[in-house]
Amino acid sequence: MHETRQRIIEFLKEKKQATVDELAAAVELTPMAVRYHLNVLQADNLIEAFAVRRQSGPGRPQQVYKLTDAADDLFPEDYRTLTDYLLDEVRVRLGKREMGDLFNSIAHRLVAEAPAPTENQTFEDRLEDVANYLADKGFSVCWHPDGDSYLIHAYSCPYRQIARNHNEICLLDEQIIARMLNTTPARTACLVNGDDHCTYRVTQPIELIMTPA
């Protein structure tokens, strides 16, 4: 990004809002030059004029600028490192077994938010519910029949980077699949282990009508 526009963004991040004259003083340019950079930033949806400030003395009212929500992406965030530290601390305090119980509880809450099974719903229809629900949570999922069972493939996982150090997170999608399908999935491949996707093999339960988890 152009150095002047970067300075304008940083100033607005600190001050929350500013007029053209205030920005011109901050970046040491003329108001006309600053307006050019503001037009570029507005075209990129990084700033917006949200108010008009009237002068206390002579002079025309000035527009007041602020950053848009899209500009937040320009400032680095490190949720992954913080999450790693938090999970490390939880594991130390609770122990590995209790850590697994914790993620099972989280999975149970996620399943409670999933679409409920309908009466006489087929197993394949329910598989489609699973795929769509996991997609809503950030997974890229597909499934297909394989003999007398089915394979569910997840080609992306929103927790992949964190799961490298905390494989308990893999219980989330496993338990979602298990509880939504009322069956026991067998993991045959895993992104964390270096495979190019996660795969679960599932078989249709005896019950033809699904019951909520």
Beta strands, then each sheet from edge to edge (+ up, - down):
strand 1: 18-19
strand 2: 47-53
strand 3: 62-67
strand 4: 140-146
strand 5: 149-156
strand 6: 186-189
strand 7: 198-202
sheet 1: 1+ 3- 2+
sheet 2: 4+ 5- 7+ 6-
end
